[in-house]
Amino acid sequence: MTLLRTQPSRLTLRLSRDLTRDVKRGHAWVFVDALRELPAAPPGAQALLLDNTRGRPIAVGYYDPESSVTFRACRVEEPLRLNDDWAAERFQNALALRRRLFDDQTTGFRLFNGEGDGVPGLVCDRYADVAVIKLDGPAASSFWDIDGIAEWLVKHSGVTAVVERRKQRGREGRWLIGERSPLIEFLEHGVKFTADVLSGQKTGFFLDQRDNRQAIRRMCAGSRVLNVFSYTGGFSVMAGVGGAKHVTSVDSAQPAIDAADAHWLLNGLSADAHAGIATDAFEFLDEARLKRRKWDVVIIDPPAFAPSEASVARAVSAYRKLAFNGATLTERGGLLALASCSSHIDMTSFLESCEEGISEARRRATLLAMHSQPADHPTPLAMPEFRYLKFALLRCE
């Protein structure tokens, strides 16, 4: 089996400014304006990167002339050569980390996290015995051999089926190996969930919130809980398993609410203790605030509001409004969890928007915990922009 596509030749790229230290320290991206020339070559071609002064080789990776991220560094140590042995070693290292992280009580997790595992542009999630691969655009698809990777996963990771998901929204996945029903049941800290690996959001489930769901589980005994932007009820079910008195799940998509109801019952929880509401989250929050409703625990985990730098100001305003409504709806002494998965919003900006919104609600809050992605979503230390997830757990006074 092959893990990398055959490369007829290797390009040479040269930096136009001094980024050698950044690349050597682990920043895997070189943008178009940092390169002297853009040779005519297809996306995914292997490339050797030279420094800007003496023309010394500093990294090997692949080229993408159609993207602002024009070079992705795969290897900075000698020998500066990429082949199937290099890829297999990176895969094995990633599997070894996951074996240290998980036991049989958690069977849904990320196997490969792109640059964080030294495999740029390649993401793979596992749900029980099904692996879901996602490649980041045409260059990654031309560099990695997805069929060979699927065979490698079946041989080495214990999965029996593999799906490919496309980056483009609205594109349903396809089975590479072992076609079956797309609804796959898996465990998270012993709690049962399902992932639609062909058409569910991301690869079927939001695995990056696993640790935060477990934190909520430990703090909800006897509480009335509101989960807004609930998707398929991950936080809701964890609150229920943790002993919540009643949980309300709010999401704009009726299929997501139906799945949340199904997950609730799948874990033997009382149907009377869960209410799923399919409606616009902002409208629900506004209406609940006007009716002076209160919950002991309020969780607000919206989709990304800032897909680009141009949308940052609008996103900050949205987070501030959510914090305002969330604080208004939280009982005194209750818990408010606010999250952002927008990579263009940094931790400081997010916390400032939370502070402003809570202050506008004439409330004060204590920060109990601040979390990012879990350990199966590793990021290069030199790439803080990859740490997109912010999760603030607050106690409202």
ZAVEX-604098 format. One line per field, with one value per residue (C-alpha): residue number from 0; residue in one letter; chain; x, y, z. Coordinates in steps of 0.001 Angstrom, whole numbers, plus 524288, in hexadecimal, padded with zeros to 5 digits. Layout:
// residues N
k	c(NUM / ...);
r	c(a / ...);
c	c(A / ...);
u	c(X / ...);
v	c(Y / ...);
w	c(Z / ...);
//
This chain:
// residues 397
k	c(0 / 1 / 2 / 3 / 4 / 5 / 6 / 7 / 8 / 9 / 10 / 11 / 12 / 13 / 14 / 15 / 16 / 17 / 18 / 19 / 20 / 21 / 22 / 23 / 24 / 25 / 26 / 27 / 28 / 29 / 30 / 31 / 32 / 33 / 34 / 35 / 36 / 37 / 38 / 39 / 40 / 41 / 42 / 43 / 44 / 45 / 46 / 47 / 48 / 49 / 50 / 51 / 52 / 53 / 54 / 55 / 56 / 57 / 58 / 59 / 60 / 61 / 62 / 63 / 64 / 65 / 66 / 67 / 68 / 69 / 70 / 71 / 72 / 73 / 74 / 75 / 76 / 77 / 78 / 79 / 80 / 81 / 82 / 83 / 84 / 85 / 86 / 87 / 88 / 89 / 90 / 91 / 92 / 93 / 94 / 95 / 96 / 97 / 98 / 99 / 100 / 101 / 102 / 103 / 104 / 105 / 106 / 107 / 108 / 109 / 110 / 111 / 112 / 113 / 114 / 115 / 116 / 117 / 118 / 119 / 120 / 121 / 122 / 123 / 124 / 125 / 126 / 127 / 128 / 129 / 130 / 131 / 132 / 133 / 134 / 135 / 136 / 137 / 138 / 139 / 140 / 141 / 142 / 143 / 144 / 145 / 146 / 147 / 148 / 149 / 150 / 151 / 152 / 153 / 154 / 155 / 156 / 157 / 158 / 159 / 160 / 161 / 162 / 163 / 164 / 165 / 166 / 167 / 168 / 169 / 170 / 171 / 172 / 173 / 174 / 175 / 176 / 177 / 178 / 179 / 180 / 181 / 182 / 183 / 184 / 185 / 186 / 187 / 188 / 189 / 190 / 191 / 192 / 193 / 194 / 195 / 196 / 197 / 198 / 199 / 200 / 201 / 202 / 203 / 204 / 205 / 206 / 207 / 208 / 209 / 210 / 211 / 212 / 213 / 214 / 215 / 216 / 217 / 218 / 219 / 220 / 221 / 222 / 223 / 224 / 225 / 226 / 227 / 228 / 229 / 230 / 231 / 232 / 233 / 234 / 235 / 236 / 237 / 238 / 239 / 240 / 241 / 242 / 243 / 244 / 245 / 246 / 247 / 248 / 249 / 250 / 251 / 252 / 253 / 254 / 255 / 256 / 257 / 258 / 259 / 260 / 261 / 262 / 263 / 264 / 265 / 266 / 267 / 268 / 269 / 270 / 271 / 272 / 273 / 274 / 275 / 276 / 277 / 278 / 279 / 280 / 281 / 282 / 283 / 284 / 285 / 286 / 287 / 288 / 289 / 290 / 291 / 292 / 293 / 294 / 295 / 296 / 297 / 298 / 299 / 300 / 301 / 302 / 303 / 304 / 305 / 306 / 307 / 308 / 309 / 310 / 311 / 312 / 313 / 314 / 315 / 316 / 317 / 318 / 319 / 320 / 321 / 322 / 323 / 324 / 325 / 326 / 327 / 328 / 329 / 330 / 331 / 332 / 333 / 334 / 335 / 336 / 337 / 338 / 339 / 340 / 341 / 342 / 343 / 344 / 345 / 346 / 347 / 348 / 349 / 350 / 351 / 352 / 353 / 354 / 355 / 356 / 357 / 358 / 359 / 360 / 361 / 362 / 363 / 364 / 365 / 366 / 367 / 368 / 369 / 370 / 371 / 372 / 373 / 374 / 375 / 376 / 377 / 378 / 379 / 380 / 381 / 382 / 383 / 384 / 385 / 386 / 387 / 388 / 389 / 390 / 391 / 392 / 393 / 394 / 395 / 396);
r	c(m / t / l / l / r / t / q / p / s / r / l / t / l / r / l / s / r / d / l / t / r / d / v / k / r / g / h / a / w / v / f / v / d / a / l / r / e / l / p / a / a / p / p / g / a / q / a / l / l / l / d / n / t / r / g / r / p / i / a / v / g / y / y / d / p / e / s / s / v / t / f / r / a / c / r / v / e / e / p / l / r / l / n / d / d / w / a / a / e / r / f / q / n / a / l / a / l / r / r / r / l / f / d / d / q / t / t / g / f / r / l / f / n / g / e / g / d / g / v / p / g / l / v / c / d / r / y / a / d / v / a / v / i / k / l / d / g / p / a / a / s / s / f / w / d / i / d / g / i / a / e / w / l / v / k / h / s / g / v / t / a / v / v / e / r / r / k / q / r / g / r / e / g / r / w / l / i / g / e / r / s / p / l / i / e / f / l / e / h / g / v / k / f / t / a / d / v / l / s / g / q / k / t / g / f / f / l / d / q / r / d / n / r / q / a / i / r / r / m / c / a / g / s / r / v / l / n / v / f / s / y / t / g / g / f / s / v / m / a / g / v / g / g / a / k / h / v / t / s / v / d / s / a / q / p / a / i / d / a / a / d / a / h / w / l / l / n / g / l / s / a / d / a / h / a / g / i / a / t / d / a / f / e / f / l / d / e / a / r / l / k / r / r / k / w / d / v / v / i / i / d / p / p / a / f / a / p / s / e / a / s / v / a / r / a / v / s / a / y / r / k / l / a / f / n / g / a / t / l / t / e / r / g / g / l / l / a / l / a / s / c / s / s / h / i / d / m / t / s / f / l / e / s / c / e / e / g / i / s / e / a / r / r / r / a / t / l / l / a / m / h / s / q / p / a / d / h / p / t / p / l / a / m / p / e / f / r / y / l / k / f / a / l / l / r / c / e);
c	c(A / A / A / A / A / A / A / A / A / A / A / A / A / A / A / A / A / A / A / A / A / A / A / A / A / A / A / A / A / A / A / A / A / A / A / A / A / A / A / A / A / A / A / A / A / A / A / A / A / A / A / A / A / A / A / A / A / A / A / A / A / A / A / A / A / A / A / A / A / A / A / A / A / A / A / A / A / A / A / A / A / A / A / A / A / A / A / A / A / A / A / A / A / A / A / A / A / A / A / A / A / A / A / A / A / A / A / A / A / A / A / A / A / A / A / A / A / A / A / A / A / A / A / A / A / A / A / A / A / A / A / A / A / A / A / A / A / A / A / A / A / A / A / A / A / A / A / A / A / A / A / A / A / A / A / A / A / A / A / A / A / A / A / A / A / A / A / A / A / A / A / A / A / A / A / A / A / A / A / A / A / A / A / A / A / A / A / A / A / A / A / A / A / A / A / A / A / A / A / A / A / A / A / A / A / A / A / A / A / A / A / A / A / A / A / A / A / A / A / A / A / A / A / A / A / A / A / A / A / A / A / A / A / A / A / A / A / A / A / A / A / A / A / A / A / A / A / A / A / A / A / A / A / A / A / A / A / A / A / A / A / A / A / A / A / A / A / A / A / A / A / A / A / A / A / A / A / A / A / A / A / A / A / A / A / A / A / A / A / A / A / A / A / A / A / A / A / A / A / A / A / A / A / A / A / A / A / A / A / A / A / A / A / A / A / A / A / A / A / A / A / A / A / A / A / A / A / A / A / A / A / A / A / A / A / A / A / A / A / A / A / A / A / A / A / A / A / A / A / A / A / A / A / A / A / A / A / A / A / A / A / A / A / A / A / A / A / A / A / A / A / A / A / A / A / A / A / A / A / A / A / A / A / A / A / A / A / A / A / A / A / A / A / A / A / A / A);
u	c(80000 / 80457 / 801C9 / 806E6 / 803A9 / 80ECC / 8169C / 81D3F / 8268A / 828A1 / 82762 / 83049 / 82A58 / 831C4 / 82D9F / 82D3A / 82F34 / 83508 / 82B68 / 8357F / 8342A / 8253B / 82569 / 82FDB / 82816 / 81C2E / 81423 / 80FCE / 809FF / 810C8 / 807EE / 808BE / 80EAE / 81A44 / 81F00 / 8278E / 8215F / 815B3 / 819E3 / 81010 / 80C7D / 80020 / 7FAC4 / 800B7 / 80E0B / 81921 / 821CE / 82EBE / 82ED5 / 83B50 / 83E8A / 83EB9 / 84D48 / 8564E / 84C5D / 84E2F / 843B6 / 83B8E / 82F4C / 82858 / 819B3 / 80FA1 / 80BB3 / 7FE8B / 7FF11 / 7F041 / 7F036 / 7F562 / 7FBCF / 804F9 / 80E36 / 80BA0 / 817B8 / 817AB / 8259D / 83081 / 83A45 / 843C1 / 84224 / 83951 / 8321A / 823D7 / 81FA7 / 81674 / 81FA4 / 81F60 / 81072 / 80F03 / 817CF / 80F6A / 80312 / 808AA / 80CA6 / 7FED4 / 7F8EF / 80243 / 7FDAB / 7EF57 / 7F20C / 7F741 / 7EB5C / 7DFC3 / 7DA6D / 7CE78 / 7C577 / 7C873 / 7C7CD / 7C59E / 7D1DD / 7DB0D / 7E5A2 / 7ED28 / 7EC79 / 7F38E / 7FEF4 / 7FDCF / 801A3 / 80B70 / 8026F / 7FE62 / 7F106 / 7ECBE / 7E247 / 7DCCF / 7D286 / 7CEBE / 7C11D / 7C1A9 / 7C6CB / 7C4AD / 7CEF8 / 7CB30 / 7D5B4 / 7D522 / 7DF64 / 7E12B / 7DF0C / 7E485 / 7F2E7 / 7F14A / 7E91D / 7F3FC / 7FED3 / 7F898 / 7F410 / 7E6E2 / 7E467 / 7F18F / 7EF2E / 7E210 / 7E8CD / 7F335 / 7E8E0 / 7E1EE / 7EEBF / 7F47F / 7EA0D / 7DF7B / 7D4D2 / 7CD34 / 7C721 / 7CBE2 / 7C480 / 7C969 / 7C31B / 7C4C9 / 7C8B2 / 7BDDA / 7B121 / 7A594 / 7AE14 / 7AA45 / 7B504 / 7B849 / 7BC4A / 7CA26 / 7C9BD / 7BEC2 / 7B21D / 7A737 / 79CDB / 7A2A2 / 79D82 / 7A89B / 7A714 / 7B2D3 / 7B63A / 7BAE2 / 7BED7 / 7B575 / 7AA0D / 7A3CA / 7A303 / 7A190 / 7A874 / 7A343 / 7B051 / 7AB32 / 7A394 / 7A4FB / 7ABFD / 7BAE1 / 7BD67 / 7B0A8 / 7B268 / 7B94A / 7C436 / 7CBD6 / 7C233 / 7C3C7 / 7CB33 / 7C1F9 / 7B618 / 7BC35 / 7BE50 / 7AFF1 / 7AC0C / 7B2E3 / 7ABFA / 79DA5 / 79804 / 78A74 / 78B2F / 78250 / 78ABE / 7896F / 791CC / 79148 / 79693 / 79572 / 7976A / 79528 / 7951E / 7A2EF / 7A2D8 / 79484 / 79692 / 7A2BE / 79AFF / 79034 / 79995 / 79F87 / 79284 / 78C2C / 77E0E / 779E1 / 780E6 / 77C18 / 78310 / 781B1 / 78644 / 78143 / 78180 / 7767C / 77EDB / 788F1 / 77E59 / 7791D / 786D3 / 7881D / 77B6D / 78050 / 78D5B / 78612 / 77DF3 / 7899B / 78FAB / 7839E / 77FFB / 771DE / 76B06 / 763F1 / 770E3 / 7749D / 76E47 / 77383 / 76FD2 / 77288 / 7731A / 77C7B / 785B4 / 7867C / 777A8 / 77634 / 77FE5 / 77951 / 76BE9 / 77091 / 776FE / 76A7F / 762E4 / 76D03 / 76FC1 / 77B47 / 783A4 / 78DFA / 7976D / 7979F / 7A048 / 7A201 / 7AA8B / 7A7ED / 7ADA2 / 7B923 / 7B54C / 7C230 / 7C624 / 7CF28 / 7D5D1 / 7CB5F / 7C0D8 / 7C7CE / 7C0AC / 7B363 / 7B757 / 7BBDC / 7AEAD / 7A7A6 / 7AFA0 / 7ACDC / 79E48 / 79EA3 / 7A5F6 / 79BDE / 79068 / 7975F / 79A54 / 78C63 / 78702 / 79058 / 78BFC / 79453 / 79F21 / 79C73 / 7A5DF / 7A73F / 7AF6E / 7B2F4 / 7BA7A / 7C075 / 7C60D / 7C9E4 / 7D879 / 7D8BF / 7D422 / 7DF57 / 7DDE2 / 7DF2B / 7D4D8 / 7CB85 / 7CCC6 / 7CB41 / 7BE91 / 7B9C3 / 7BD34 / 7B650 / 7A9F2 / 7A934 / 7AB6D / 7A07E / 79799 / 79B69 / 7A1AC / 7AF45 / 7B5D2 / 7C129 / 7C931 / 7C9EF / 7D10B / 7D5C6 / 7D7BD / 7DC11 / 7DCA0 / 7DEF9 / 7EB9D / 7E70D / 7E67B / 7F4EA / 7FA48 / 8083B / 80D0D / 811C0 / 80407 / 7FB1E / 7F14F / 7EE16 / 7E8C2 / 7DB5A / 7D2A5 / 7CFC1 / 7C70A / 7C48B / 7BDDB / 7B8A1 / 7B15B / 7A78E / 7A5C4);
v	c(80000 / 80DF8 / 81948 / 8244A / 82636 / 8240D / 83080 / 831D5 / 83C4A / 8459B / 85459 / 85E32 / 869EA / 87515 / 87E0E / 88CA1 / 88FFE / 889B6 / 87F85 / 874E5 / 8751F / 8748F / 868E1 / 861B2 / 863C4 / 85D5B / 8678B / 85F37 / 869D6 / 87312 / 87D25 / 881AC / 88EE6 / 88858 / 88162 / 88741 / 8801A / 87773 / 86CF6 / 86702 / 85A21 / 85309 / 853B5 / 84945 / 848C9 / 845E2 / 851A1 / 854A1 / 8619B / 869CE / 874FC / 88304 / 885CC / 87AB6 / 871F9 / 86716 / 85C6F / 85DB7 / 8558D / 84C7E / 84C5D / 84EB6 / 859F3 / 86063 / 86B91 / 86D3F / 8705A / 87B80 / 87097 / 86D60 / 86405 / 85A56 / 85558 / 846CE / 8449F / 84D90 / 8435B / 83BD9 / 8350D / 83EDF / 8344F / 83006 / 8221D / 81797 / 813D8 / 821DD / 8221F / 814E4 / 81967 / 8258F / 81D33 / 813B2 / 81EE1 / 82441 / 816FD / 8154D / 82229 / 81E2D / 81131 / 818CF / 821AD / 8187E / 80BB2 / 803E2 / 80DD0 / 817C0 / 812BE / 81FB4 / 82810 / 82E64 / 82583 / 82F68 / 83E10 / 8439E / 84C6B / 84902 / 83AFA / 83ED8 / 83AE6 / 84808 / 8489A / 83B23 / 8391C / 82BEC / 82954 / 81C22 / 817DA / 809FD / 80200 / 80C6B / 81669 / 82314 / 829ED / 83833 / 83EAA / 84D63 / 85111 / 84D3C / 84E19 / 844BD / 83BB5 / 83B79 / 83972 / 82ED0 / 821D4 / 82079 / 81294 / 80E12 / 814F2 / 80E05 / 800DF / 8048C / 8081A / 7FB17 / 7F3D7 / 7FB61 / 802B1 / 7F86B / 7FEE2 / 7F6D9 / 801BA / 80ECA / 81AB8 / 82691 / 833B2 / 83F19 / 84C8B / 8533C / 85500 / 84D89 / 8429B / 83577 / 82BEF / 81F5F / 81201 / 80E35 / 8010C / 7F97C / 8004F / 7FF77 / 807CF / 81566 / 816E6 / 811CA / 80FC9 / 812E9 / 815CD / 82211 / 81FBB / 81448 / 81C51 / 81819 / 820F6 / 81F4B / 82628 / 8276C / 8256F / 82891 / 83524 / 8398C / 84633 / 84597 / 836DE / 8337E / 838DC / 843DE / 83BE6 / 847FC / 84B03 / 83DAD / 8425A / 84DD7 / 844FE / 83CA5 / 848E3 / 84C6B / 83E85 / 83FDF / 84CA2 / 84AA2 / 841E6 / 846B1 / 85228 / 857B8 / 858F5 / 860C4 / 85CA4 / 86649 / 862E2 / 85502 / 84DDA / 83F69 / 8417B / 83E6B / 847CD / 844B4 / 83619 / 837E5 / 840DB / 836B5 / 82B9D / 8346F / 83551 / 8419C / 84354 / 84829 / 84C07 / 854C9 / 8537D / 85E53 / 85D71 / 86317 / 855C7 / 84C41 / 84060 / 84473 / 84554 / 83808 / 8327B / 838F3 / 83276 / 82572 / 826CA / 82A0C / 81DAA / 8158D / 817CC / 813A8 / 8216F / 82521 / 82B35 / 8348E / 83A69 / 83F78 / 849A9 / 84B6F / 85827 / 85AC6 / 8698A / 874B9 / 8757E / 88456 / 88583 / 87B43 / 88254 / 88F7F / 889EB / 88286 / 88EE6 / 896D1 / 88C3F / 88CB5 / 87E2B / 878B2 / 86C72 / 86769 / 86434 / 86AFB / 865EB / 86DF9 / 8678B / 86E70 / 86B82 / 8738A / 881C4 / 88662 / 87E88 / 889B9 / 895D2 / 89E3B / 89829 / 899CF / 8A62E / 8A02B / 893A9 / 89AF4 / 8A1CC / 894B1 / 88EB6 / 89A9C / 89933 / 88AB8 / 88D75 / 897EE / 88EC2 / 8834E / 88AFD / 89018 / 8823E / 87C7F / 87B7E / 88279 / 87924 / 87168 / 86D3C / 8738B / 86CC6 / 874EE / 86F8B / 8743C / 86BED / 877A8 / 87728 / 885B7 / 88921 / 88808 / 884A1 / 892AE / 897DD / 88CFB / 88F24 / 89DCC / 89BAE / 89295 / 89C9D / 8A795 / 89F91 / 89AF5 / 8A8D8 / 8ADE2 / 8A3F2 / 8AA6C / 89DD4 / 89A1F / 88D3A / 88525 / 87D83 / 86F7B / 86980 / 86CEE / 861D7 / 85FB3 / 8535C / 84608 / 83E4C / 836BF / 843F5 / 847AC / 85433 / 85894 / 86140 / 86AD4 / 86C10 / 87282 / 87570 / 866E7 / 8679F / 86BC3 / 86689 / 86F17 / 86A00 / 87295 / 86CB1 / 87790 / 878F3 / 8840D / 88C88);
w	c(80000 / 7FD77 / 806C4 / 7FE2F / 7EFF7 / 7E653 / 7E430 / 7D6CE / 7DBF1 / 7E73F / 7E674 / 7ECDA / 7F3CC / 7FA16 / 80501 / 80268 / 810D5 / 81CDB / 821BE / 8240B / 832D2 / 83214 / 828E0 / 830AD / 83D32 / 8373D / 83008 / 82487 / 81BDE / 8125D / 80C14 / 7FE17 / 80142 / 80804 / 7FBB5 / 7F10D / 7E5AC / 7E2DC / 7D939 / 7CFE9 / 7D658 / 7DA91 / 7E874 / 7F121 / 7EA9C / 7F409 / 7F684 / 7FD26 / 80467 / 80483 / 80DAC / 808F9 / 80A9B / 806B3 / 8002A / 80A17 / 80ACF / 81722 / 814BB / 80B73 / 80957 / 7FED8 / 7F629 / 7F3EC / 7EA0C / 7EB03 / 7F99A / 801E2 / 809DA / 7FEB3 / 80599 / 8109F / 81770 / 81A58 / 81EEC / 823C3 / 8286F / 81FE1 / 816EE / 8101D / 808CA / 808E9 / 80600 / 80ADF / 815F9 / 81AF9 / 81A46 / 820FD / 82C1E / 82E20 / 82E09 / 837EF / 840E7 / 84045 / 8438A / 84EFA / 854DE / 853C2 / 85A54 / 865E7 / 86639 / 864EB / 86A1E / 865EC / 86C72 / 861B8 / 853C8 / 84CCC / 84B2E / 8416F / 83BF4 / 8338F / 835AA / 829ED / 82D31 / 83BA9 / 8388D / 82E26 / 822E9 / 81CFB / 816A7 / 81B76 / 825D1 / 829F7 / 83462 / 839D9 / 83DFB / 84383 / 83803 / 82D86 / 82979 / 822A7 / 81AA3 / 816AA / 80DFB / 80E23 / 7FFF4 / 7F295 / 7F66E / 801DF / 7F948 / 7EF24 / 7F928 / 801A8 / 7FBE3 / 8028B / 7FDDC / 802F3 / 80FE5 / 81110 / 80F2F / 81930 / 8233B / 821A6 / 82311 / 82E8E / 83648 / 83848 / 8302E / 8265D / 81E35 / 818F3 / 813EE / 80C7B / 80F84 / 80637 / 80B14 / 8038C / 80AE5 / 805BF / 80069 / 805FC / 8097A / 8025A / 80727 / 803B9 / 80ADD / 81182 / 80D94 / 817C3 / 81E73 / 8208F / 82E7B / 836FF / 845B2 / 84E3E / 85C6F / 86328 / 87149 / 8712A / 86BDE / 85F05 / 8531C / 84475 / 83944 / 82B75 / 824C0 / 81711 / 81932 / 82766 / 82A9E / 82A7A / 829AE / 8309A / 83E5C / 845C0 / 84BE8 / 84FF8 / 85AF2 / 86188 / 86D85 / 86F48 / 86EA0 / 8794B / 88196 / 88005 / 883A4 / 890C8 / 8943F / 890D2 / 89B8A / 89F3B / 895C2 / 88B66 / 87F3B / 8729B / 86705 / 85BA2 / 84E11 / 85319 / 84618 / 84956 / 85807 / 85C70 / 867F4 / 86AA7 / 86C10 / 8745C / 87D69 / 87E1B / 88120 / 88B73 / 8928B / 88D19 / 89151 / 883D1 / 87746 / 86C3F / 85F0F / 854EC / 846D2 / 83A06 / 8332B / 83608 / 83217 / 83C4D / 846BD / 8429B / 84431 / 8518E / 855CB / 850A1 / 857C5 / 8644B / 86380 / 85EE7 / 86C45 / 873E2 / 87848 / 87B1C / 86F66 / 8789D / 87CEF / 86F6A / 86699 / 858D6 / 8520D / 843A6 / 84239 / 83FC5 / 84B7B / 84BFC / 84B7F / 85634 / 85EFC / 85CE8 / 85FCD / 86BD4 / 870FD / 86F1F / 8764B / 88161 / 8808B / 8882F / 88806 / 89176 / 88671 / 87924 / 86E11 / 861A0 / 8574E / 84A3F / 83CD5 / 837F7 / 83659 / 83088 / 8247D / 82064 / 825E4 / 81F87 / 82819 / 83533 / 8397C / 836A9 / 83DB8 / 849E6 / 84A4E / 84943 / 85451 / 85CBD / 85A5F / 85D98 / 86A36 / 86D96 / 86B8F / 871DF / 87E2D / 87EC8 / 87E42 / 88868 / 89687 / 8A0A5 / 8A44C / 897F2 / 88D47 / 87FE2 / 87570 / 86986 / 85DDF / 85126 / 8462D / 83DBE / 83AFE / 837B7 / 8457D / 84F22 / 85D75 / 86214 / 858B0 / 85C3E / 86ADA / 86910 / 86179 / 86C45 / 876A8 / 86F52 / 86D2E / 87B4B / 88012 / 8774E / 87DF9 / 88AF6 / 88F96 / 8942B / 8915C / 89657 / 88C8E / 89161 / 885D3 / 87841 / 86E9C / 860A1 / 85858 / 85E9B / 85D5E / 85166 / 84A54 / 84C1C / 84629 / 8434B / 84E57 / 843FF / 83E06 / 84822 / 83D4F / 83D2F / 84B0E / 84670 / 85164 / 85D21 / 8680F / 873EA / 87FC9 / 8887A / 89544 / 89485 / 8A0AB);
//
